Amino acid sequence: MSTLATEAAHTREASSDVTFSVRNLWKVFGRNADKVVGTELEGADRERVKKETGCTVAVRDVSFDVRPGEIFVVMGLSGSGKSTLIRCLTRLIEPTAGQVLLDGEDIGEATPQRLRELRRRKMAMVFQHFGLLPDRRIIDNVAYGLEVRGTQRSERYARAREMIEMVGLGGYEDSRPGELSGGMQQRVGLARALAVDPEVLLFDEPFSALDPLIRRDMQSEVSRLQRELRKTSVFITHDLQEALKLGDRIAIMRDGEIVQVGTPEEVVGRPANAYVADFTSDVARTTVLTARWLVREPYPDERTDGPVTAPGTVLAEVLPMLAASTAPVRVVEGDTLLGYVGRDDVLRAIAEDQLDNAAAVAAIEEEAAEVLSEAAAAHSSGDAGGSAPAPAGSDA
């Protein structure tokens, strides 16, 4: 049996709920990297390490898991180490220390032959600057990974056409990259990555060079494809709004370290430290936090016949329901009643963690409560443009 076949047949004891597992990953650039990891300089800041060794710590003792079918977003400012991190996952950059497991297989121990096979069949990368072959037609660019793999021409072209249609570029198969806009070229890059049907998609700030409107279109496209294909993805970005829109979970990096990993709700609603709190301070909490975040048991003697909503409903959509009813909103998933969300719950979520002054928070809650009361009165009297509709699910 060949070395490649032996490696591929190796039995791996991987957890079924983890695709990528990163453990204690380091990347130190410089000739004296061995003087950093495993020494007293491990805990030193970048400036001291640079001064004493001439090395730059790009990724510092990073650990996380990526679950099957999720978009795991790594975000941070320029220089935080996020792009170095994603290149370490595929060994485009060799890590200094640590372990990267893909379905339980240690990427660091893979031979060059096995590593090429993993890159061709299990992983695909979408780059910021497209990386298209300018002299090749779009269909040839999309089919390139399959061509390298040795797939027959008719089969790879059929697959390429399918992917071109999926990303909305049907009819451009025979065009050249230079004839397409930036957003269209990035769609070609996405189609090329999908064509090899990888287990994992890696995105390295793929939309940062695009205009804002095109960028939003591409974010929506990735969301749509994720709903349809459920690919495991690691997405690198410096844009918090992009991270909140796309990420099932978000890892925030600073100076090579991960300072928090959590869902968008956790990052915005429960920041791990002052850095994350400042990072997310401009986010409208009502557009991120959901009913599930605030759900609770009913209070004694509280009405329980209010409107019904799903647990994933953001607070911005819960507020009108509360304004139109004197009862709290019922949060229901399938046939299960999870609990209730009332006006005070929403108001408190909007105010908390934003102000340190308790009196100021109380003032905000009181003022917002008055606004909601006025809105409810307007609904009941018909001042809002007609009689108020019956609360959704009020007789459920």
N, C-alpha and C positions, 0 to 999 in steps of 0.2 A: 504493500500500500504506500502511495506517495506521502511525502511530508504534509502536503496540503490536505489530502484526504484524511490523514491521521488527525490533524488539528481540527478539521471540520467535524469529525466523528467523535471528538472528545466529549465525554459526558460532563455537563455543567450543572451545578447545583444552584440554579438561579431562582430567586423568588418570582412567582408568577405575576406579581403586581409591581415589578420594577423592570424597566427596560435599560435605562442608563443608571449606573451607580458610580458616583465619584467619591473617593475617599482620600482625605488628607493630601490633596493635590497642590503641588508647588511648581512654580516656574520662576527661576532666578536667572536673569541674563548676566553673563560675565564669566571670566575665567576662574573666579574663586567661588563659584556657587557652592562648593562643598564646605566652605567655611561659614555658611549661613544655616542651612537645614541641619538640624540635630545639634546645634550649638547654642550658646547663650544669645546669639544674634537673632534667633528665631522670633523672639518677641520684640525686637527693636524696630523702630520706625524706619521708613525708607531712607530718610536723610542720613541716619546713623550708619545703616548698612552700606549705603553708597560711599560715605566718607571712609569707613574702615576697610572695606573690601573692594570698592570700585564696582560692585554689582548692583543691579536693579531688581527689586522684588516686584514681579508683575502679578503673580497669583500666589496667595499666601494661605496654605492649609485649608483649602476649600473642600467641603463635603456636601453632597446633596444627592437625591434620587429623582429620576424622571419616570413617571408612571406611564403605562401603555395608553396611547390615545390622547394624551394631554399636550397642551402647548405650555411649555415651561419657559418663561421669559427671564432672561438675565439682563438687568438694566443698571446703568450707572453713568456717571459723567465721563468725559474724555480722560483717559489715563487710569480708569478704575480697574482695568485688567480684563474686561469682559470679552474683547475680541481675542486676546491671548488665550483665555479660557476655552473658547469654542474650538480654537485650533489645536489645543492640547487634547481635546476629546477624540480627534481623528489622527493625532500625531503628525499633523502638518507642522506643528511645533512639538519637539520632544519635551515632555515634562521633566523637571528636575527630580521630583520625588512624588510619591503617591500612587494611586491606582484608579484606573478607569475600566469599569466592567460594562460590557454590552451583552445583555442576556446571560450574565454570569461569566462571560469570557473576558479575560484580562487583555485589553488592547495593548498594554505595554509589553506583553510577552509574545505578541504575534510576530512571526517572521515577516520579512518584506513581502514575500509571496502571499501569505495569509492576509496581511494588511491591505494589499491591493484588492484582494477578493472581497474583503469586508467593505471597502470603499465603493466597489463596483456594484455590490448586491444588497448591502444592508443599510448603507448610509448615502445620503445625497446632500449637497450643499448649494445654497442659493447665496450668491455674493452681492455685495453692494454695487459693484461696477459691472454687473451682468456676466462678463467673461464669455461673450459669444464669439464665434468664429466669423469674422466679417465677410469672408469670401464664400461662405456656405449659405445655402438657402435656409429658411426658417425650419423646414421639415428636417433638413440634415443636422441642424443644430440641436433640435429636440431629440433626434434619434441617435445623437453622438454616443451617449453612454451605452446604449444597446449595441452600437457598432463596435465599441471597444470590447464589450462583453463577448462579441462573436455571434450575435443574433443575426439570422438570415435577413436579407434586405426586405423582402416582402413583409415579414413579421414585424420588423422594427419600424417600417413606414406605416403599417396599420396602427401600431401602438402610438406612434408620433402623431398621426392625424387625430386619433382619439383624444390625446392630451391637448393638442392645439384647439380642438373644439371645446374641451372642458374649460380652458382658460379664456375663451371668448375671442379667439383669433382665427376662426374658420375663414378660409379664403385668402389667407396670407402665407400659405405653405411655401410658395415659390418666391416670396420676397426675400430681400437681403436685410440684415439687421440695420444697416444704415438708412433704410427706407422707412423705418418705424420710429415712433416717438419713444421717449424714455420709458414711459409706463408700459408700452407694448413690448419693448425689449425685456423689461423685467418679467412680464408674463411669459415670454419665451424661456427665460431662465427658470421660471417656476415649472413650466411644462417639461423642460429638459430634466429637472430633478424628479418630477413625478413619473416620467416615462419608464424609469428603471424599477418602479414599484418598490422603493426602499422601505425599510422598517422605520427608519428615523430620518427626518428632515432637519437640517441645520441651516438656520438663517443668520447671516452676519450683517446686521444693519441693512437689509436689502432695499429699504425704501428711503433712506436718508438723503439720497441724491435727487429725489423726485420732488416736483412741485407739490404744495399742500393738497390741492384737489385730487391730483393723481395718486398721491400717497394715501388719501382716505379711500379712494377706489380700490387700491391694492390691498389695504387692510381688510376691506369688506370682502374682497375676493378670497383672501386667505381664510377668513372666517367661514365663508361659504364652502370652500373646499374641505375645511376641517370638519364641518358638519356632515359632509358627504363621505369623506374618506377615513376620518378618524386616525390620521397619522400621528405618531409620536413626534413631537417637534421641540427643538431648542431654538429659541428666538432671541437674538441679541439686539438691543436698542438702547438709545440714550433718551428716548422720548417717553415720559411717564404716561401721557394719554394713550400712546400706542400700546404700552405695556398693559394698562388697565383694560383696554378694549380687547386685546387678543389673548392675554394670559389666563390660563386656568390657575396657575400659581406664578408668583413673581419672586425672583431673588434679586435683592438690591446689593450692589457691590460698591465698596469704597476702599481705595488704596490697596487693591488686590484681595480684599477680604469680603466675604458675604456677611452683611450686617443684619439681614432679615430675609426669611423665606416665608411666604404665606399667600393666601388668596388675595385678590384685589381688595376684598372687604377687610381682611385682616391687616393689610399694609396701610390702608387708609383709616380704618376704624380703631386699630390698636397698634400704632407704630412702636417699634422695639426700642427706639432711642430718639434723642433730640434731632439727630441727623435725618432720620426717616420722617419724623414729624415735620421738619422744615421742608423736606423734599416734597411732601404731599400736602403742604399747607394751602396751596391754591386750588386743590381739587374740590369740586362741588360734591360734598358727601352724599347728597340726595341722589346723585346719578350713579353712585357706586354701591352704597350700602343697600341691602335688600330686606324684605320682610323677614326672611329666615334669620337675619342677624339680630332682629329685635323681638322675635316671638317669645311670648311668656304665657303663663297660666292666667285665667281670668281672676280679677279681683272679686272679693265678696260683694254680692248684690249688683255686680256689673252686668249690663245687658250683654247678651251673647248672640244677638240676631243681626249683627252688622253685615256689611258687604263681605264678599269672599274674594280672596286673591291667592295666587300661587306663591310659593316661597321665594321664587327668583325675581319677583316684582321689585323694581327699585323704588326707593322712597319717594322719588319725584312723582311716581304714578300712584302711590298709596295716599299721598296728601289730598288729592281731589276726592277720593273715596271718604276720607275722614271728614272733609269739609261738608260732604253731602249727607252725613249720618251722625247721630248722637251716640252710636254704639261703636266699639272698636272693630277693626277689620279682622275677619277670621282668615287665618292662613291655612290653606288646605292643599295637601299633596295627594293626588289620586282620591281615594276615599278616606284618607286619614286627616283628621283635624290636628294640626301641629300646635296651635295656640292662637294667641291674639296679639294685635298691635294697636295701641291707642295713640291719641294725639300727644300725650305727654311723652310717650316712648320716642316718637319721631322728633319732637322738639328737643328732647334731651340729646338725641343722637346728633342733631345738627349743631348743638351748642358745645357739647363736651369735647375736650381735647383741643378746642380752638381758643379758649380763653382760660387763664389761670385765676381770674378774679371771679369768685363764686357769686358775688352780687351782680356782676355783669351778665353772667350766665343766666341767673334767675330773671333778670330784666329782659333778656332775649326771649326766654321761654314765655314770660308773661305777655310780651308784645305779640309774639307769634300766635299765642293762644287766642288773643283778641282777634287777630286777622282770621284765624280759622273759624271762630264763632261768627264773625260777620259774614264770612263766605257761606257758612251753613244757613244763616238767616236768609241770605239772598237766594239760596237754592230753594228753601222752603216757601218763600213768598213769591217766587217767580221773578224777582228783580234781575236775575242773571240772564233773562231772555226767554222766559217760558217756565212752565212748571218743572220742578226738579224731577228727574227720573227716579224710579224706585231703586234703592240700593241693590247692586248686583248680588244675586244669591240670597236676598233677604228672606226668601221663603224656603231656602234649602234645608 
